């Protein structure tokens, strides 16, 4: 079984400042990692994913994340946030083995960008 | 861009009543999912569906729940006798095929059981 911890439930940050949203996972097997974003009244939208290869993954809207296997982390970063980045961000994992595609999510981090 | 849609956006029901939550996955997608999020808690997997049968389900998905693909476009979640603890946001998701990793989520249905 896997689990995901997002330690920060809310992160306020000023516009144009950098931001890092933390995600740690626990798993006894190899995993794939995902970040989803949920804007108000919308569904979960995939920001980026790590399946294999380079540990630095770039996604949409200028976000990137780095997979760190030794620290079992997959933190999300953006060098300069915009007001439009205000949303809730979810980290998720799934067992990379065949047969199960269910995603295990963290509790989410609400990013508030302050003008 | 194609998207997953869900209806209704909000549903209020009395305890013990049956509810059906509807989803229209992205056309030509083959794999379908339901997740739920109780207020303040994590998004939790409920069930996955492929080739007209359940391929995986969680412990939450007990006998009061059922899923169906009644036609070529809809994917439904039925809760037979709702309980107060079923109050949650229910998300539908679809995935194109076994080679594609991304699950595309709908906007959710907020269910409130009174």
gemmi code that builds the backbone of each chain (N, CA, C; Angstrom):
import gemmi

chains = {
    "A": [
        ("UNK", (0.842, -1.195, 0.000), (0.000, 0.000, 0.000), (0.879, 1.248, 0.000)),
        ("UNK", (0.360, 2.293, -0.587), (1.093, 3.556, -0.629), (0.376, 4.592, 0.212)),
        ("UNK", (1.110, 5.622, 0.598), (0.492, 6.773, 1.252), (1.220, 8.029, 0.803)),
        ("UNK", (0.530, 9.140, 0.875), (1.077, 10.429, 0.451), (0.828, 11.444, 1.549)),
        ("UNK", (1.856, 12.204, 1.852), (1.733, 13.245, 2.863), (2.038, 14.597, 2.251)),
        ("UNK", (1.100, 15.488, 2.355), (1.324, 16.887, 1.995), (1.249, 17.667, 3.306)),
        ("UNK", (2.403, 18.072, 3.796), (2.477, 18.623, 5.146), (1.785, 19.966, 5.275)),
        ("UNK", (1.775, 20.742, 4.202), (1.205, 22.086, 4.267), (-0.208, 22.069, 3.730)),
        ("UNK", (-1.169, 22.382, 4.582), (-2.548, 22.426, 4.096), (-2.829, 23.736, 3.367)),
        ("UNK", (-2.145, 24.807, 3.795), (-2.329, 26.098, 3.131), (-0.983, 26.786, 2.982)),
        ("UNK", (-0.760, 27.377, 1.821), (0.466, 28.119, 1.577), (0.097, 29.463, 0.957)),
        ("UNK", (0.291, 30.547, 1.720), (0.110, 31.878, 1.129), (1.453, 32.379, 0.590)),
        ("UNK", (1.417, 33.010, -0.565), (2.656, 33.521, -1.153), (2.328, 34.770, -1.972)),
        ("UNK", (3.244, 35.711, -1.970), (3.023, 36.925, -2.735), (3.247, 36.674, -4.224)),
        ("UNK", (2.508, 37.420, -5.013), (2.635, 37.335, -6.464), (4.082, 37.584, -6.877)),
        ("UNK", (4.547, 36.803, -7.830), (5.894, 36.846, -8.399), (6.953, 36.246, -7.485)),
        ("UNK", (6.581, 35.774, -6.317), (7.522, 35.074, -5.438), (7.579, 33.606, -5.836)),
        ("UNK", (8.675, 32.927, -5.462), (8.752, 31.485, -5.725), (7.915, 30.706, -4.707)),
        ("UNK", (7.559, 29.498, -5.091), (6.788, 28.655, -4.175), (7.250, 27.199, -4.302)),
        ("UNK", (7.206, 26.494, -3.188), (7.446, 25.057, -3.193), (6.332, 24.399, -2.383)),
        ("UNK", (5.672, 23.440, -2.982), (4.646, 22.664, -2.294), (5.222, 21.272, -2.069)),
        ("UNK", (5.202, 20.837, -0.815), (5.913, 19.617, -0.468), (5.026, 18.378, -0.560)),
        ("UNK", (5.643, 17.307, -1.000), (4.957, 16.022, -1.093), (5.944, 14.928, -0.739)),
        ("UNK", (5.581, 14.106, 0.219), (6.360, 12.916, 0.545), (5.461, 11.699, 0.418)),
        ("UNK", (6.045, 10.605, 0.021), (5.247, 9.396, -0.155), (5.906, 8.232, 0.559)),
        ("UNK", (5.107, 7.225, 0.780), (5.590, 5.991, 1.380), (5.087, 4.836, 0.543)),
        ("UNK", (6.010, 3.950, 0.158), (5.612, 2.799, -0.640), (6.670, 1.721, -0.550)),
        ("UNK", (6.250, 0.483, -0.566), (7.177, -0.637, -0.547), (7.566, -1.068, -1.966)),
        ("UNK", (6.924, -0.450, -2.959), (7.218, -0.792, -4.355), (7.482, 0.504, -5.125)),
        ("UNK", (7.936, 0.325, -6.357), (8.173, 1.509, -7.192), (6.846, 2.181, -7.516)),
        ("UNK", (6.905, 3.493, -7.634), (5.686, 4.251, -7.879), (5.854, 5.219, -9.039)),
        ("UNK", (4.725, 5.603, -9.579), (4.638, 6.754, -10.458), (4.059, 7.891, -9.627)),
        ("UNK", (4.457, 9.116, -9.952), (4.075, 10.264, -9.141), (3.404, 11.326, -9.996)),
        ("UNK", (2.447, 11.998, -9.395), (1.639, 12.968, -10.124), (1.367, 14.193, -9.257)),
        ("UNK", (1.215, 15.322, -9.916), (0.637, 16.497, -9.282), (-0.588, 16.919, -10.094)),
        ("UNK", (-1.694, 17.092, -9.369), (-2.920, 17.593, -9.967), (-3.246, 18.949, -9.347)),
        ("UNK", (-3.942, 19.801, -10.108), (-4.408, 21.085, -9.613), (-5.920, 21.151, -9.768)),
        ("UNK", (-6.560, 21.756, -8.772), (-8.009, 21.943, -8.858), (-8.325, 23.422, -8.682)),
        ("UNK", (-8.776, 24.040, -9.752), (-9.251, 25.418, -9.675), (-10.690, 25.406, -9.176)),
        ("UNK", (-11.157, 26.496, -8.600), (-12.518, 26.527, -8.035), (-13.559, 26.064, -9.034)),
        ("UNK", (-14.411, 25.151, -8.568), (-15.538, 24.639, -9.360), (-15.102, 23.876, -10.608)),
        ("UNK", (-13.891, 23.368, -10.597), (-13.417, 22.574, -11.725), (-12.897, 21.227, -11.238)),
        ("UNK", (-12.653, 20.326, -12.176), (-12.109, 19.017, -11.841), (-10.621, 19.066, -11.593)),
        ("UNK", (-10.067, 17.932, -11.273), (-8.633, 17.824, -11.074), (-7.949, 17.783, -12.438)),
        ("UNK", (-6.950, 18.637, -12.610), (-6.235, 18.720, -13.877), (-4.790, 18.309, -13.651)),
        ("UNK", (-4.268, 17.450, -14.511), (-2.895, 17.004, -14.353), (-1.915, 18.139, -14.657)),
        ("UNK", (-1.020, 18.398, -13.701), (0.044, 19.387, -13.895), (1.282, 18.738, -14.499)),
        ("UNK", (1.675, 17.618, -13.921), (2.867, 16.909, -14.390), (2.896, 15.522, -13.774)),
        ("UNK", (3.763, 14.686, -14.335), (3.898, 13.327, -13.806), (5.328, 12.858, -13.980)),
        ("UNK", (5.726, 11.979, -13.075), (7.013, 11.304, -13.185), (6.744, 9.811, -13.343)),
        ("UNK", (7.242, 9.274, -14.448), (7.112, 7.840, -14.677), (8.481, 7.176, -14.649)),
        ("UNK", (9.453, 7.802, -15.306), (10.815, 7.274, -15.326), (11.702, 8.339, -15.959)),
        ("UNK", (13.023, 8.072, -15.999), (13.941, 8.978, -16.675), (14.384, 10.109, -15.779)),
        ("UNK", (14.522, 11.287, -16.358), (15.020, 12.448, -15.623), (14.160, 12.720, -14.397)),
        ("UNK", (14.831, 12.984, -13.296), (14.085, 13.183, -12.049), (13.457, 14.567, -11.969)),
        ("UNK", (13.878, 15.471, -12.839), (13.262, 16.803, -12.887), (12.214, 16.789, -13.992)),
        ("UNK", (10.999, 17.044, -13.602), (9.880, 16.964, -14.533), (9.261, 18.345, -14.690)),
        ("UNK", (9.054, 18.732, -15.916), (8.409, 20.032, -16.163), (6.960, 19.801, -16.577)),
        ("UNK", (6.086, 20.679, -16.071), (4.679, 20.533, -16.384), (4.104, 21.783, -17.000)),
        ("UNK", (2.793, 21.877, -16.913), (2.124, 23.040, -17.494), (2.217, 24.242, -16.562)),
        ("UNK", (1.966, 25.405, -17.123), (1.892, 26.649, -16.347), (3.187, 26.985, -15.598)),
        ("UNK", (4.329, 26.510, -16.077), (5.613, 26.868, -15.485), (5.997, 26.080, -14.236)),
        ("UNK", (5.212, 25.072, -13.887), (5.526, 24.268, -12.715), (6.528, 23.168, -13.063)),
        ("UNK", (7.303, 22.783, -12.058), (8.195, 21.649, -12.201), (8.260, 20.911, -10.864)),
        ("UNK", (8.695, 19.667, -10.924), (8.818, 18.877, -9.697), (10.038, 17.985, -9.831)),
        ("UNK", (10.623, 17.662, -8.705), (11.798, 16.811, -8.702), (11.544, 15.578, -7.867)),
        ("UNK", (11.759, 14.437, -8.478), (11.635, 13.165, -7.796), (12.928, 12.876, -7.065)),
        ("UNK", (12.827, 12.639, -5.754), (13.990, 12.296, -4.957), (13.704, 10.959, -4.284)),
        ("UNK", (14.296, 9.924, -4.829), (13.972, 8.582, -4.351), (14.465, 8.351, -2.926)),
        ("UNK", (15.648, 8.872, -2.615), (16.213, 8.626, -1.286), (15.396, 9.318, -0.196)),
        ("UNK", (14.822, 10.466, -0.536), (14.000, 11.183, 0.431), (12.510, 10.916, 0.236)),
        ("UNK", (12.200, 10.072, -0.710), (10.800, 9.738, -1.064), (9.957, 11.008, -1.149)),
        ("UNK", (10.454, 11.941, -1.951), (9.749, 13.213, -2.093), (9.521, 13.536, -3.555)),
        ("UNK", (8.559, 14.402, -3.765), (8.218, 14.860, -5.119), (7.643, 16.265, -4.959)),
        ("UNK", (8.511, 17.193, -4.600), (8.075, 18.564, -4.318), (7.810, 19.338, -5.605)),
        ("UNK", (6.799, 20.166, -5.554), (6.377, 20.971, -6.707), (6.900, 22.390, -6.534)),
        ("UNK", (7.421, 22.957, -7.599), (7.997, 24.300, -7.502), (7.559, 25.161, -8.677)),
        ("UNK", (7.544, 26.471, -8.394), (7.379, 27.440, -9.465), (8.191, 28.662, -9.079)),
        ("UNK", (9.018, 29.174, -9.984), (9.917, 30.280, -9.622), (9.205, 31.609, -9.400)),
        ("UNK", (8.041, 31.786, -10.025), (7.348, 33.066, -9.905), (5.850, 32.815, -10.103)),
        ("UNK", (5.082, 32.976, -9.039), (3.657, 32.623, -9.127), (2.825, 33.815, -9.587)),
        ("UNK", (1.674, 33.469, -10.180), (0.707, 34.468, -10.605), (-0.574, 34.300, -9.809)),
        ("UNK", (-1.382, 35.349, -9.831), (-2.675, 35.281, -9.156), (-3.471, 34.069, -9.634)),
        ("UNK", (-3.355, 33.755, -10.904), (-4.121, 32.653, -11.490), (-3.680, 31.280, -10.986)),
        ("UNK", (-2.579, 31.225, -10.260), (-2.128, 29.944, -9.688), (-2.849, 29.607, -8.397)),
        ("UNK", (-3.667, 30.514, -7.901), (-4.457, 30.244, -6.701), (-5.378, 29.060, -6.962)),
        ("UNK", (-5.179, 27.998, -6.205), (-5.896, 26.742, -6.443), (-5.484, 25.757, -5.359)),
        ("UNK", (-6.060, 24.561, -5.437), (-5.644, 23.491, -4.541), (-4.823, 22.485, -5.351)),
        ("UNK", (-3.725, 22.045, -4.768), (-2.783, 21.166, -5.452), (-2.707, 19.820, -4.725)),
        ("UNK", (-2.832, 18.762, -5.514), (-2.844, 17.418, -4.961), (-1.684, 16.606, -5.518)),
        ("UNK", (-0.955, 15.978, -4.628), (0.083, 15.023, -5.012), (-0.536, 13.622, -4.980)),
        ("UNK", (-0.148, 12.776, -5.918), (-0.721, 11.427, -5.977), (0.332, 10.437, -6.443)),
        ("UNK", (0.171, 9.191, -6.038), (1.070, 8.123, -6.475), (0.252, 6.943, -6.939)),
        ("UNK", (0.872, 6.095, -7.738), (0.288, 4.803, -8.011), (1.403, 3.785, -8.153)),
        ("UNK", (1.094, 2.579, -7.796), (2.005, 1.453, -7.938), (2.379, 1.323, -9.411)),
        ("UNK", (3.666, 1.322, -9.714), (4.093, 1.272, -11.116), (3.961, -0.111, -11.730)),
        ("UNK", (3.642, -1.101, -10.928), (3.426, -2.435, -11.461), (2.120, -2.503, -12.225)),
        ("UNK", (2.016, -3.501, -13.047), (0.803, -3.659, -13.847), (-0.362, -4.087, -12.966)),
        ("UNK", (-1.555, -3.784, -13.400), (-2.742, -4.308, -12.743), (-3.516, -3.321, -11.919)),
        ("UNK", (-2.866, -2.326, -11.348), (-3.601, -1.390, -10.514), (-3.306, 0.022, -10.969)),
        ("UNK", (-4.330, 0.709, -11.376), (-4.157, 2.099, -11.787), (-4.768, 3.070, -10.786)),
        ("UNK", (-5.166, 2.561, -9.632), (-5.774, 3.487, -8.680), (-4.732, 4.461, -8.165)),
        ("UNK", (-5.139, 5.696, -8.046), (-4.277, 6.744, -7.517), (-4.517, 6.901, -6.020)),
        ("UNK", (-3.426, 7.099, -5.298), (-3.503, 7.435, -3.882), (-3.104, 8.887, -3.734)),
        ("UNK", (-3.996, 9.678, -3.162), (-3.801, 11.123, -3.093), (-3.372, 11.585, -1.708)),
        ("UNK", (-2.699, 12.731, -1.688), (-2.500, 13.462, -0.453), (-3.725, 14.310, -0.143)),
        ("UNK", (-3.703, 15.012, 0.978), (-4.863, 15.799, 1.408), (-4.985, 17.114, 0.666)),
        ("UNK", (-3.961, 17.475, -0.063), (-4.031, 18.699, -0.841), (-3.411, 19.887, -0.119)),
        ("UNK", (-2.909, 20.816, -0.899), (-2.372, 22.078, -0.387), (-3.051, 23.222, -1.110)),
        ("UNK", (-3.638, 24.131, -0.339), (-4.283, 25.290, -0.949), (-3.265, 26.405, -1.090)),
        ("UNK", (-3.002, 26.757, -2.318), (-2.075, 27.848, -2.605), (-2.876, 29.131, -2.804)),
        ("UNK", (-2.550, 30.125, -2.011), (-3.183, 31.434, -2.153), (-2.118, 32.435, -2.576)),
        ("UNK", (-2.303, 33.043, -3.733), (-1.347, 34.030, -4.219), (-1.894, 35.410, -3.880)),
        ("UNK", (-1.083, 36.158, -3.163), (-1.484, 37.467, -2.651), (-0.957, 38.559, -3.573)),
        ("UNK", (-1.849, 39.450, -4.025), (-1.378, 40.505, -4.943), (-0.428, 41.487, -4.259)),
    ],
    "B": [
        ("UNK", (-11.049, 21.332, -26.109), (-10.421, 20.109, -25.599), (-11.481, 19.238, -24.929)),
        ("UNK", (-11.471, 17.947, -25.218), (-12.471, 17.066, -24.598), (-12.320, 17.063, -23.086)),
        ("UNK", (-13.454, 16.898, -22.394), (-13.390, 16.862, -20.946), (-14.435, 15.910, -20.395)),
        ("UNK", (-14.209, 15.496, -19.165), (-15.156, 14.653, -18.459), (-16.208, 15.561, -17.828)),
        ("UNK", (-17.458, 15.211, -17.996), (-18.527, 16.004, -17.384), (-19.272, 15.143, -16.370)),
        ("UNK", (-19.850, 15.826, -15.368), (-20.586, 15.131, -14.323), (-21.869, 15.891, -14.009)),
        ("UNK", (-22.920, 15.144, -13.767), (-24.188, 15.739, -13.346), (-24.808, 14.906, -12.232)),
        ("UNK", (-25.512, 15.542, -11.307), (-25.599, 16.990, -11.135), (-24.321, 17.525, -10.480)),
        ("UNK", (-24.207, 18.822, -10.388), (-23.049, 19.390, -9.694), (-23.240, 19.290, -8.185)),
        ("UNK", (-24.497, 19.396, -7.755), (-24.837, 19.261, -6.340), (-26.077, 18.383, -6.215)),
        ("UNK", (-26.090, 17.563, -5.158), (-27.268, 16.738, -4.907), (-27.476, 16.652, -3.401)),
        ("UNK", (-28.710, 16.926, -2.979), (-29.078, 16.780, -1.577), (-30.107, 15.663, -1.499)),
        ("UNK", (-29.920, 14.751, -0.576), (-30.833, 13.627, -0.453), (-31.045, 13.276, 1.009)),
        ("UNK", (-32.126, 12.553, 1.268), (-32.406, 12.088, 2.616), (-31.725, 10.745, 2.848)),
        ("UNK", (-31.290, 10.537, 4.063), (-30.680, 9.257, 4.441), (-31.613, 8.103, 4.064)),
        ("UNK", (-31.030, 7.072, 3.485), (-31.815, 5.910, 3.079), (-32.287, 5.947, 1.645)),
        ("UNK", (-32.217, 7.118, 1.018), (-32.631, 7.239, -0.380), (-31.525, 6.760, -1.302)),
        ("UNK", (-31.927, 6.400, -2.508), (-30.980, 6.018, -3.544), (-30.594, 7.232, -4.375)),
        ("UNK", (-29.324, 7.318, -4.729), (-28.884, 8.388, -5.628), (-28.085, 7.785, -6.778)),
        ("UNK", (-28.168, 8.428, -7.895), (-27.364, 8.046, -9.061), (-26.574, 9.261, -9.503)),
        ("UNK", (-25.268, 9.110, -9.516), (-24.389, 10.172, -9.987), (-23.938, 9.810, -11.399)),
        ("UNK", (-24.002, 10.803, -12.269), (-23.732, 10.527, -13.683), (-22.463, 11.197, -14.161)),
        ("UNK", (-21.823, 10.509, -15.076), (-20.553, 10.970, -15.629), (-20.560, 10.669, -17.122)),
        ("UNK", (-20.039, 11.595, -17.900), (-19.782, 11.325, -19.310), (-18.278, 11.396, -19.509)),
        ("UNK", (-17.618, 10.252, -19.637), (-16.163, 10.259, -19.831), (-15.801, 10.818, -21.209)),
        ("UNK", (-14.530, 11.031, -21.394), (-14.053, 11.492, -22.690), (-14.296, 10.392, -23.723)),
        ("UNK", (-14.798, 10.819, -24.866), (-15.125, 9.874, -25.924), (-13.908, 9.031, -26.302)),
        ("UNK", (-14.103, 7.760, -26.497), (-13.073, 6.800, -26.898), (-12.154, 6.378, -25.755)),
        ("UNK", (-12.367, 6.916, -24.566), (-11.603, 6.411, -23.437), (-12.176, 5.060, -23.017)),
        ("UNK", (-11.288, 4.216, -22.492), (-11.679, 2.839, -22.206), (-11.762, 2.514, -20.711)),
        ("UNK", (-11.089, 3.314, -19.890), (-11.018, 3.012, -18.463), (-11.713, 4.115, -17.689)),
        ("UNK", (-12.500, 3.723, -16.692), (-13.308, 4.681, -15.959), (-13.135, 4.454, -14.471)),
        ("UNK", (-13.238, 5.566, -13.724), (-12.962, 5.529, -12.291), (-13.953, 6.411, -11.546)),
        ("UNK", (-14.192, 6.032, -10.288), (-14.853, 6.917, -9.337), (-13.945, 7.069, -8.119)),
        ("UNK", (-13.830, 8.330, -7.673), (-13.125, 8.682, -6.450), (-14.081, 9.532, -5.630)),
        ("UNK", (-13.804, 9.634, -4.333), (-14.583, 10.566, -3.529), (-13.669, 11.299, -2.559)),
        ("UNK", (-14.145, 12.457, -2.129), (-13.409, 13.252, -1.147), (-14.380, 13.740, -0.099)),
        ("UNK", (-14.308, 13.174, 1.085), (-15.065, 13.683, 2.212), (-14.417, 14.995, 2.639)),
        ("UNK", (-15.245, 15.944, 3.027), (-14.760, 17.279, 3.356), (-13.598, 17.235, 4.342)),
        ("UNK", (-12.488, 17.843, 3.933), (-11.330, 17.914, 4.815), (-10.439, 16.685, 4.778)),
        ("UNK", (-10.822, 15.703, 3.964), (-10.034, 14.478, 3.905), (-9.451, 14.273, 2.504)),
        ("UNK", (-8.726, 13.174, 2.342), (-8.066, 12.902, 1.078), (-9.045, 12.430, 0.009)),
        ("UNK", (-8.662, 12.630, -1.221), (-9.373, 12.008, -2.332), (-9.091, 10.511, -2.267)),
        ("UNK", (-10.171, 9.706, -2.285), (-10.023, 8.250, -2.111), (-10.567, 7.522, -3.331)),
        ("UNK", (-9.851, 6.503, -3.751), (-10.281, 5.667, -4.856), (-11.469, 4.809, -4.424)),
        ("UNK", (-12.459, 4.711, -5.300), (-13.595, 3.833, -5.039), (-13.553, 2.594, -5.943)),
        ("UNK", (-13.493, 2.827, -7.260), (-13.674, 1.711, -8.181), (-13.112, 2.071, -9.549)),
        ("UNK", (-12.651, 1.045, -10.260), (-12.275, 1.216, -11.658), (-13.083, 0.238, -12.504)),
        ("UNK", (-13.287, 0.600, -13.758), (-14.224, -0.121, -14.620), (-13.636, -0.194, -16.012)),
        ("UNK", (-13.626, -1.395, -16.571), (-13.083, -1.577, -17.918), (-13.799, -2.737, -18.586)),
        ("UNK", (-14.113, -2.557, -19.831), (-14.721, -3.643, -20.606), (-15.989, -4.148, -19.931)),
        ("UNK", (-16.777, -3.205, -19.432), (-18.079, -3.485, -18.822), (-18.040, -4.296, -17.548)),
        ("UNK", (-16.914, -4.237, -16.871), (-16.881, -4.877, -15.570), (-15.921, -4.144, -14.634)),
        ("UNK", (-16.140, -4.352, -13.348), (-15.265, -3.749, -12.349), (-13.916, -4.445, -12.413)),
        ("UNK", (-12.844, -3.638, -12.518), (-11.508, -4.220, -12.543), (-10.818, -4.117, -11.187)),
        ("UNK", (-11.249, -3.167, -10.401), (-10.635, -2.987, -9.084), (-11.598, -2.182, -8.217)),
        ("UNK", (-11.655, -2.488, -6.935), (-12.473, -1.681, -6.037), (-11.814, -1.616, -4.674)),
        ("UNK", (-12.124, -0.552, -3.961), (-11.553, -0.368, -2.636), (-12.497, -0.939, -1.582)),
        ("UNK", (-12.015, -0.905, -0.345), (-12.837, -1.393, 0.768), (-14.087, -0.537, 0.958)),
        ("UNK", (-13.997, 0.721, 0.524), (-15.143, 1.627, 0.678), (-16.298, 1.158, -0.196)),
        ("UNK", (-15.970, 0.594, -1.336), (-16.966, 0.226, -2.350), (-17.644, -1.061, -1.924)),
        ("UNK", (-18.609, -0.929, -1.011), (-19.286, -2.121, -0.514), (-20.587, -2.340, -1.291)),
        ("UNK", (-21.441, -3.186, -0.762), (-22.624, -3.613, -1.512), (-23.628, -2.497, -1.780)),
        ("UNK", (-23.529, -1.386, -1.097), (-24.475, -0.310, -1.348), (-24.113, 0.468, -2.611)),
        ("UNK", (-22.901, 0.251, -3.108), (-22.446, 0.955, -4.300), (-22.530, 0.037, -5.522)),
        ("UNK", (-22.813, 0.628, -6.652), (-22.719, -0.106, -7.912), (-22.387, 0.874, -9.026)),
        ("UNK", (-21.777, 0.368, -10.074), (-21.443, 1.193, -11.230), (-21.995, 0.523, -12.477)),
        ("UNK", (-22.231, 1.374, -13.467), (-22.830, 0.857, -14.692), (-22.441, 1.771, -15.843)),
        ("UNK", (-22.309, 1.151, -17.006), (-22.155, 1.933, -18.226), (-23.357, 1.569, -19.087)),
        ("UNK", (-24.458, 2.286, -18.881), (-25.725, 1.872, -19.498), (-25.770, 2.045, -21.010)),
        ("UNK", (-24.920, 2.926, -21.503), (-24.891, 3.136, -22.950), (-23.458, 3.487, -23.333)),
        ("UNK", (-23.256, 3.952, -24.547), (-21.897, 4.203, -25.005), (-21.241, 5.444, -24.454)),
        ("UNK", (-22.008, 6.251, -23.680), (-21.420, 7.512, -23.252), (-21.451, 7.734, -21.744)),
        ("UNK", (-22.426, 7.191, -21.047), (-22.554, 7.479, -19.624), (-21.877, 6.427, -18.759)),
        ("UNK", (-21.461, 6.873, -17.591), (-20.883, 5.988, -16.579), (-21.476, 6.445, -15.256)),
        ("UNK", (-22.204, 5.560, -14.572), (-22.941, 5.992, -13.397), (-22.453, 5.295, -12.131)),
        ("UNK", (-22.622, 6.010, -11.024), (-22.380, 5.460, -9.692), (-23.702, 5.529, -8.942)),
        ("UNK", (-24.165, 4.374, -8.476), (-25.406, 4.325, -7.713), (-25.087, 4.004, -6.264)),
        ("UNK", (-25.686, 4.774, -5.386), (-25.599, 4.478, -3.955), (-27.007, 4.095, -3.531)),
        ("UNK", (-27.168, 2.853, -3.103), (-28.515, 2.296, -2.930), (-29.260, 2.877, -1.749)),
        ("UNK", (-28.663, 2.969, -0.645), (-29.312, 3.466, 0.575), (-28.308, 4.382, 1.262)),
        ("UNK", (-28.443, 5.658, 0.996), (-27.404, 6.587, 1.421), (-27.347, 6.732, 2.943)),
        ("UNK", (-26.129, 6.943, 3.414), (-25.890, 7.183, 4.831), (-25.306, 8.585, 4.979)),
        ("UNK", (-25.362, 9.096, 6.195), (-24.807, 10.423, 6.433), (-23.341, 10.496, 6.003)),
        ("UNK", (-22.602, 9.433, 6.249), (-21.173, 9.428, 5.957), (-20.853, 9.314, 4.467)),
        ("UNK", (-21.877, 9.186, 3.633), (-21.660, 9.199, 2.181), (-21.551, 10.623, 1.646)),
        ("UNK", (-21.825, 11.592, 2.482), (-21.691, 12.988, 2.064), (-20.251, 13.257, 1.674)),
        ("UNK", (-20.046, 13.693, 0.458), (-18.693, 13.879, -0.064), (-18.784, 14.485, -1.454)),
        ("UNK", (-17.618, 14.825, -1.997), (-17.511, 15.184, -3.406), (-17.118, 13.911, -4.142)),
        ("UNK", (-17.847, 13.585, -5.188), (-17.568, 12.377, -5.965), (-17.020, 12.787, -7.323)),
        ("UNK", (-15.821, 12.261, -7.633), (-15.158, 12.577, -8.900), (-15.173, 11.360, -9.809)),
        ("UNK", (-15.487, 11.597, -11.044), (-15.350, 10.596, -12.089), (-14.074, 10.892, -12.864)),
        ("UNK", (-13.423, 9.859, -13.362), (-12.230, 10.043, -14.182), (-12.222, 9.015, -15.297)),
        ("UNK", (-11.551, 9.352, -16.389), (-11.387, 8.375, -17.461), (-9.962, 8.396, -17.972)),
        ("UNK", (-9.573, 7.301, -18.555), (-8.206, 7.136, -19.083), (-8.341, 6.502, -20.451)),
        ("UNK", (-7.469, 6.928, -21.355), (-7.659, 6.550, -22.760), (-7.495, 5.050, -22.996)),
        ("UNK", (-6.338, 4.532, -22.668), (-6.058, 3.117, -22.926), (-4.924, 2.681, -22.007)),
        ("UNK", (-4.540, 1.428, -22.110), (-3.581, 0.891, -21.136), (-2.209, 1.529, -21.262)),
        ("UNK", (-1.898, 2.143, -22.396), (-0.583, 2.770, -22.544), (-0.550, 4.181, -21.974)),
        ("UNK", (-1.706, 4.779, -21.777), (-1.767, 6.155, -21.307), (-1.923, 6.180, -19.794)),
        ("UNK", (-1.100, 6.962, -19.142), (-1.092, 6.975, -17.686), (-2.076, 7.987, -17.098)),
        ("UNK", (-2.381, 9.028, -17.854), (-3.127, 10.154, -17.290), (-4.600, 9.824, -17.112)),
        ("UNK", (-5.104, 10.089, -15.910), (-6.534, 10.023, -15.654), (-7.080, 11.445, -15.717)),
        ("UNK", (-8.142, 11.625, -16.484), (-8.780, 12.928, -16.644), (-10.018, 12.964, -15.759)),
        ("UNK", (-10.054, 13.991, -14.913), (-11.109, 14.071, -13.915), (-12.212, 15.046, -14.325)),
        ("UNK", (-13.416, 14.722, -13.881), (-14.527, 15.652, -14.018), (-14.544, 16.637, -12.861)),
        ("UNK", (-15.495, 17.592, -12.891), (-15.556, 18.634, -11.863), (-16.140, 18.167, -10.542)),
        ("UNK", (-16.743, 16.991, -10.530), (-17.262, 16.447, -9.290), (-18.741, 16.712, -9.073)),
        ("UNK", (-19.348, 15.853, -8.263), (-20.713, 16.053, -7.762), (-20.632, 16.107, -6.250)),
        ("UNK", (-21.139, 17.199, -5.703), (-21.151, 17.309, -4.241), (-22.449, 16.706, -3.739)),
        ("UNK", (-22.336, 15.628, -2.969), (-23.490, 14.939, -2.418), (-23.610, 15.255, -0.932)),
        ("UNK", (-24.795, 15.680, -0.548), (-25.076, 15.952, 0.863), (-26.230, 15.054, 1.294)),
        ("UNK", (-25.979, 14.222, 2.288), (-27.005, 13.321, 2.810), (-27.482, 13.862, 4.159)),
        ("UNK", (-28.785, 14.108, 4.245), (-29.352, 14.684, 5.470), (-30.070, 13.640, 6.313)),
    ],
}
model = gemmi.Model(1)
for chain_id, residues in chains.items():
    chain = gemmi.Chain(chain_id)
    for i, (resn, *xyz) in enumerate(residues, 1):
        res = gemmi.Residue()
        res.name, res.seqid = resn, gemmi.SeqId(i, " ")
        for name, pos in zip(("N", "CA", "C"), xyz):
            atom = gemmi.Atom()
            atom.name, atom.element = name, gemmi.Element(name[0])
            atom.pos, atom.b_iso = gemmi.Position(*pos), 0.0
            res.add_atom(atom)
        chain.add_residue(res)
    model.add_chain(chain)
structure = gemmi.Structure()
structure.add_model(model)
structure.setup_entities()
